[in-house]
Amino acid sequence: MQIRLDDLTGPEIKRLLQDHLNDMYAASPPESVHALDLTQLQQPSISL
């Protein structure tokens, strides 16, 4: 496992995050989805 800061621009990361959000919305009511999308995760105040 490698832990490092990432700018989240790679296609693998975009696909992983989109798949996660799709699963969240498919399995949970919208008001219970507590996940950030790619744009929100790319804010300067967030490290991932």
C-alpha positions, 0 to 999 in steps of 0.5 A, spaced: 500 500 500 502 506 498 499 512 501 500 519 498 497 526 496 493 525 490 490 531 485 485 526 483 485 527 476 487 520 474 481 516 470 482 510 475 480 515 481 475 518 477 472 512 476 472 509 483 469 515 486 463 515 481 462 508 482 462 509 489 457 515 488 453 511 484 452 505 489 451 510 494 445 513 491 442 506 488 442 503 495 440 509 500 435 515 500 438 521 497 438 525 504 442 519 507 448 519 502 454 523 505 459 522 500 463 528 496 463 528 489 470 529 485 469 537 485 468 537 492 474 533 494 478 537 489 477 543 494 484 546 497 481 545 504 481 537 503 487 532 503 486 525 500 
